[in-house]
């Protein structure tokens, strides 16, 4: 470990690490009181400069506090090896799946390492690498910027927006608009999940409200609707609850099947031989099923 001038440190990889304003405020207070306790991790460059890989929050805090030197530990002079070393360390320390994904893509695109080479170096399975490879390509530049700047929660993207939009094949422009509309509003992950459902499944009126920035009003409106729905459901008989559950399952699996059967990975002859028999049974019943659903729908008007 050595003390180096902040001016010697380059932040080229800053956009591969997530920002968190709350954590940075806490860190700023900690550094004011106790100094930098954990050294920054850097790669040594030929020109004497240091390329920062880990410690961006600490460095930004030090710059705000007008400090001139920081403790640094070297990860060597090989950039690719340094990135691999950092990801290996993240197995035990905090490095999110999106940050891992950004680094995996960097290793593939800039340093031309294959999935198997990365997996071998990290002592991980090729599947582990594949899960992370390509996540960044799914994001538009606007979505990536909102997430890595800390304006849109990474957790909401991974566990709500990404899963929801992949299943429903949502256009990337719509995802851009939604993320832009709710970013930077200090919303909880649950609020974002509620708004995502309203935006992508709740009809044109809810979508317009969210797009125009009427987020608080839309949340109140949707919560009120949920309460009313809950009160209505409590008055249903067991048979009615069971019928509603069956209808919801049909709707859910219609969407799931529509998405699944378009997957090009479904290719084996034995699969198609069996699946075609099932599909034939569905087609034989579809007209009768559609007729009954239409009569049921008309009856409730």
Number of C-alpha atoms within 10 A of each C-alpha: 10 11 12 15 14 18 10 13 20 16 15 10 15 16 15 17 23 20 19 15 12 10 10 16 12 11 19 21 13 15 15 12 9 8 16 18 11 12 18 22 22 25 25 20 14 8 7 9 15 23 21 23 22 21 18 20 21 22 22 14 22 21 13 10 13 10 13 12 16 20 17 23 16 17 19 14 15 11 18 18 15 19 21 19 15 20 20 17 13 15 10 8 10 10 17 14 16 23 21 23 22 22 23 26 22 18 21 17 11 9 11 13 16 15 19 15 15 20 19 12 12 19 11 13 13 16 12 14 21 15 11 18 20 14 18 18 12 12 17 13 12 14 23 22 15 19 24 20 18 19 21 25 23 23 15 19 22 14 12 18 21 17 13 17 17 12 14 14 10 14 10 14 11 15 21 17 16 22 24 17 17 21 17 14 12 13 16 12 17 11 16 24 18 16 23 23 18 20 23 19 12 13 11 11 11 22 21 12 17 22 18 10 15 14 20 14 11 19 18 11 12 17 12 12 12 12 11 11 11 11 11 10 13 10 10 12 10 10 9 12 14 12 12 14 12 12 12 12 11 12 11 11 12 12 12 13 11 12 14 14 11 9 9 7 8 11 9 8 9 8 10 13 10 10 13 11 11 11 11 11 11 12 12 10 10 12 11 11 12 11 11 12 13 11 10 11 10 9 8 6 5
